[in-house]
Amino acid sequence: SMSVKLMTEKLFNIKEIFSRIKVDKAAEKMKAGFEKSVGGIIDTVSDKYVISQKTEWKRTEAAIKQQMIDWTLAEAPTFTEGFMSDLIENLDDVFDLEDMCVQEMVANRQLLNDVFEKVGAKELIFIRNSGFYFGFLFGLVQLALWFFFPYGLILPVFGFVVGYLTNFIALKMIFNPINAYHINLGFTTIKIQGLFLKRQKEASLMFARQIVGTVLHSKNMWGHMLNGPNKSEFLALLDKHVDQMTDALVGQFRPLVMAYLGEDNFDEMKLLVRESARDQIEAIIDHLHEYTDDALDLENEIDTKMAALPSKDFERVLHPVFEEDEFKLIIVGAFLGVIVGLFQQFVVFRVDWLGGDL
């Protein structure tokens, strides 16, 4: 949609925005997630590859597992900082912002309607009220015409014209003129501009608040990385850093570990660690959402950038939503005008098409 393209092309660069995340701060926030998840991963790995029922290791099972947990938690900040730095550097490969926004809006069409109903609430009220004001003015013209030409046909025809023009003019007044014109009357200056465009600062804040609250928040963005079309790239990056963490934990004991497990078992163990990390990563990242939203500060970013847009670009925020149904809205107004005209002709004045009494 036009609004999505506006955000992705003119309001912000998502990679630059994500670079606001401080990797050491992210590591601190994810620590609680590691503490909850690492025990289960260690249980799975150690039960299969370290604690053997046939060896004396079994007698010291609890101590061995606790030592492995302590080592893993000590290595977790290094893992997180490396993983987050790599993710931010390669964000375009693991996250498609435009696809996420489109998918969200397609899956929940009412979501987009709700956003624009709130942002364009004053314009919708104007369209509703304009029927009374413009209808009254056009009605005076109709009254004068009826006085001189009292033909029944005039009422539904003029009703069509009034209904059509009322909504047509109202829609034009909302978005035109795009650029402001100032008319100096001597004692005052009148600013002429589309009603929505006059509210650029106010509408920018409302749009930012609505779109961030419903679409552009941390849970959605991380969820799209984990489950979106670039999921394989995200998991490949995760696997890379999990392998590095495993190698770091083995460290100087690698010869002993290889001798104990064998090369094939060691590779299988690394694969199991990867799979376990994939299963737990969403639960770990859950602890990062509040910090991510605060660090990205997208509401303020969108508000500031949108308020500074040229009028011709800002006009494309809301107008495409009206354009989709603009003709329908105008025709509905014309149809209602015809109904009112027929009611006047046959019920109020009780005349035939040429003005004769019924």
C-alpha positions in Angstrom: 0.0 0.0 0.0 1.0 3.6 -0.4 1.2 4.1 3.4 3.6 1.2 3.8 5.9 2.5 1.0 5.8 5.9 2.6 7.1 4.5 5.9 9.7 2.2 4.4 11.0 4.7 1.8 10.6 8.2 3.3 10.1 8.0 7.0 12.9 5.8 8.3 15.6 3.2 7.5 14.9 0.1 9.5 18.6 -0.9 9.6 19.5 2.5 11.0 16.7 2.3 13.5 17.8 -1.1 14.7 21.4 0.1 15.2 20.0 2.1 18.1 20.0 -1.1 20.1 23.0 -1.3 22.4 24.2 -4.9 22.2 25.5 -4.9 25.8 22.1 -3.6 27.0 20.4 -6.3 24.9 22.6 -8.9 26.6 21.6 -7.6 30.0 17.9 -7.8 29.1 18.1 -11.3 27.6 20.0 -12.6 30.7 16.7 -13.5 32.4 15.6 -15.5 29.3 18.9 -17.4 29.3 18.5 -18.2 33.0 15.1 -19.7 32.4 15.9 -21.6 29.2 19.5 -22.8 29.5 18.7 -25.5 32.2 16.5 -27.3 29.8 19.0 -27.2 27.0 21.8 -28.5 29.3 19.5 -31.3 30.5 18.9 -32.4 26.9 22.5 -32.3 25.9 24.1 -33.6 29.0 21.7 -36.5 29.4 22.5 -37.7 25.9 26.2 -36.9 25.6 27.8 -36.2 28.9 26.0 -38.1 31.7 26.2 -41.8 31.0 24.5 -44.5 32.9 27.5 -46.7 32.4 30.1 -44.4 33.9 31.0 -42.9 37.2 29.8 -39.5 35.8 26.3 -40.4 36.8 27.2 -40.1 40.5 28.1 -36.4 40.0 25.3 -35.6 37.6 23.9 -32.5 39.5 27.3 -31.0 40.0 28.3 -31.5 36.3 25.0 -30.0 35.0 25.3 -27.0 37.3 28.9 -26.4 36.2 27.8 -26.5 32.6 24.9 -24.1 33.3 27.3 -21.7 35.0 29.8 -21.8 32.1 27.0 -21.3 29.6 25.5 -18.3 31.5 29.0 -16.8 31.7 29.4 -17.1 27.9 25.8 -15.8 27.2 26.6 -12.1 27.1 29.4 -12.7 24.5 27.0 -14.8 22.5 24.2 -12.1 22.7 26.5 -9.2 21.7 27.9 -11.1 18.8 24.5 -12.3 17.6 22.9 -8.9 17.9 25.8 -7.1 16.2 25.7 -9.6 13.3 21.9 -9.4 13.1 21.9 -5.6 12.9 24.7 -5.7 10.3 22.7 -8.1 8.2 19.2 -6.9 9.0 18.1 -6.6 5.4 18.7 -10.3 5.0 16.7 -11.5 8.0 13.9 -8.9 8.1 11.6 -7.6 5.4 9.7 -4.6 7.0 7.4 -4.0 4.0 6.4 -7.7 3.8 5.6 -7.6 7.5 3.4 -4.6 7.3 1.6 -5.9 4.2 1.0 -9.3 5.8 -0.3 -7.7 9.0 -2.8 -5.6 7.1 -3.9 -8.4 4.8 -4.4 -10.8 7.7 -6.3 -8.1 9.6 -8.0 -5.8 7.2 -10.0 -4.1 10.0 -6.6 -3.1 11.5 -5.9 -0.6 8.7 -9.4 0.7 8.8 -9.2 1.3 12.5 -5.9 3.2 12.0 -7.3 5.5 9.4 -10.6 6.0 11.1 -8.8 7.4 14.1 -6.3 9.4 12.1 -9.0 10.8 9.7 -11.8 11.0 12.3 -12.2 14.8 11.8 -12.4 14.4 8.0 -15.0 11.7 8.3 -17.1 14.0 10.6 -16.7 16.8 8.0 -18.0 14.5 5.2 -21.0 13.6 7.4 -21.7 17.2 8.4 -21.1 18.6 4.9 -24.3 16.9 3.7 -26.3 19.3 5.9 -24.4 22.5 5.0 -24.0 21.9 1.3 -27.4 20.4 1.0 -28.9 23.5 2.5 -27.1 25.8 0.1 -28.0 23.7 -3.0 -31.5 23.4 -1.6 -31.9 27.2 -1.9 -31.0 27.0 -5.6 -33.4 24.1 -6.0 -36.1 26.1 -4.3 -35.6 29.0 -6.7 -35.6 26.7 -9.7 -38.8 25.0 -8.4 -40.5 28.3 -8.0 -40.1 29.2 -11.7 -40.2 25.6 -13.1 -42.5 23.5 -10.9 -42.0 20.3 -12.9 -41.9 17.0 -10.9 -38.9 15.8 -12.9 -36.7 18.6 -11.5 -36.8 17.2 -7.9 -35.1 13.8 -8.4 -32.8 15.2 -11.1 -31.7 18.0 -8.8 -31.5 15.6 -5.9 -29.0 13.6 -7.9 -26.9 16.7 -8.7 -27.0 17.9 -5.0 -26.1 14.5 -3.6 -23.3 14.1 -6.1 -21.8 17.5 -5.7 -22.1 17.5 -1.9 -19.8 14.5 -1.5 -17.6 15.5 -4.4 -16.9 18.9 -3.0 -16.4 17.6 0.5 -13.8 15.1 -0.6 -12.0 17.8 -2.7 -11.9 20.1 0.3 -10.3 17.5 2.5 -7.2 17.0 0.2 -7.1 20.1 -2.0 -5.3 22.3 -2.4 -2.3 20.3 -1.5 0.0 23.3 -1.0 -1.2 26.2 1.2 -2.3 29.5 -0.3 -2.4 32.6 1.8 -4.9 35.4 0.9 -4.1 38.8 2.6 -7.4 40.6 3.3 -5.6 43.5 5.0 -7.0 43.0 8.5 -6.2 39.3 8.4 -4.7 36.5 6.3 -6.7 33.4 5.3 -4.9 30.1 4.8 -6.5 27.9 2.1 -5.4 24.3 2.1 -7.0 20.8 2.3 -8.5 20.2 5.7 -6.4 17.0 6.3 -3.2 18.8 5.2 -3.8 21.6 7.7 -3.7 19.0 10.4 -0.3 17.5 9.4 1.3 17.8 12.8 -1.7 16.5 14.7 -2.4 13.7 12.2 1.3 12.7 12.2 1.3 12.0 15.9 -2.0 10.1 15.7 -0.7 8.0 12.8 2.6 7.2 14.5 0.8 6.2 17.7 -1.7 4.0 16.0 0.7 2.3 13.5 3.4 1.6 16.2 0.8 0.4 18.7 -0.8 -2.1 16.2 2.0 -3.1 13.7 5.4 -1.7 14.3 6.2 -3.0 17.7 8.9 -5.3 18.9 6.8 -8.5 19.2 5.7 -8.2 15.6 9.1 -7.5 14.2 10.9 -10.2 16.1 8.1 -12.6 15.3 8.4 -11.8 11.6 12.1 -12.6 11.8 11.4 -15.9 13.5 8.5 -17.0 11.3 8.5 -14.8 8.2 9.8 -15.4 4.7 13.4 -14.7 5.8 13.2 -17.3 8.6 15.9 -19.5 7.2 18.4 -16.6 7.0 17.6 -15.7 10.6 18.1 -19.3 11.8 21.3 -19.7 9.8 22.7 -16.6 11.6 21.5 -18.0 15.0 23.1 -21.4 14.2 26.4 -19.7 13.4 26.6 -18.0 16.8 25.4 -21.0 18.7 28.2 -23.0 17.1 30.7 -20.3 18.1 29.3 -20.4 21.7 29.6 -24.2 21.8 33.2 -24.1 20.6 34.0 -21.4 23.1 32.6 -23.5 25.9 34.6 -26.5 24.9 37.6 -24.3 24.5 40.9 -25.8 25.7 39.2 -29.0 26.7 38.4 -29.8 23.0 40.9 -32.7 22.7 39.5 -34.3 25.8 35.9 -33.8 24.7 36.7 -35.2 21.2 38.4 -38.2 22.8 35.4 -38.8 25.1 32.6 -38.2 22.6 34.3 -39.0 19.2 34.0 -36.7 16.2 30.7 -37.9 15.0 29.0 -37.6 18.5 30.5 -34.2 18.9 29.0 -33.0 15.6 25.7 -34.6 16.6 25.9 -32.8 19.9 26.4 -29.4 18.2 23.4 -30.1 16.0 21.3 -30.9 19.1 22.5 -27.7 20.8 21.4 -25.7 17.6 18.0 -27.4 17.6 17.5 -26.7 21.3 18.5 -23.0 20.8 16.0 -22.7 18.0 13.3 -24.0 20.2 14.1 -21.6 23.0 15.1 -18.4 21.1 11.6 -17.0 21.0 11.2 -17.4 24.8 14.6 -15.7 25.3 13.8 -12.8 23.0 10.5 -12.2 24.8 12.6 -10.5 27.5 13.9 -8.1 24.9 10.6 -6.6 23.7 10.3 -3.7 26.1 13.9 -2.6 25.6 13.6 -2.9 21.8 10.5 -0.7 21.7 12.2 1.9 23.9 15.5 1.8 21.9 13.9 2.0 18.4 11.5 4.9 19.6 9.6 4.4 16.3 6.6 6.5 17.5 8.7 9.6 17.9 10.7 8.8 14.7 7.6 8.5 12.5 5.9 11.5 14.1 8.9 13.7 13.6 9.6 12.6 10.0 6.0 12.6 8.9 5.3 16.1 10.3 8.3 17.4 8.3 7.1 15.8 5.0 6.3 18.0 2.0 2.5 18.4 1.7 2.4 16.3 -1.5 4.0 13.3 0.2 1.9 13.7 3.4 -1.3 13.8 1.3 -0.6 10.2 0.3 -0.9 9.0 3.9 -4.7 9.1 4.0 -5.9 9.9 0.5 -5.3 6.5 -1.0 -7.8 5.0 1.6 -10.5 7.5 0.4 -9.6 7.0 -3.3 -10.4 3.3 -3.1 -14.0 4.1 -2.3 -14.3 7.7 -3.5 -16.5 7.0 -6.5 -18.7 4.8 -4.4 -19.1 7.5 -1.8 -20.1 10.1 -4.4 -22.6 7.7 -6.1 -24.2 6.8 -2.8 -24.7 10.5 -2.2 -26.2 11.0 -5.6 -28.5 7.9 -5.1 -29.7 9.2 -1.7 -30.3 12.6 -3.4 -32.6 10.9 -6.0 -34.5 9.1 -3.2 -35.1 12.4 -1.4 -36.2 14.1 -4.7 -38.7 11.3 -5.4 -40.0 11.6 -1.9 -40.5 15.3 -2.4 -42.2 14.8 -5.7 -44.6 12.1 -4.9 -45.2 12.5 -1.1 -44.6 16.2 -0.3 -45.7 18.0 -3.4 -47.7 15.1 -5.0 -47.0 16.1 -8.6 -46.3 14.0 -11.8 -43.2 14.4 -13.9 -44.6 17.5 -15.7 -45.9 19.2 -12.6 -49.5 18.1 -12.7 -51.3 17.1 -9.6 -51.5 13.4 -8.8 
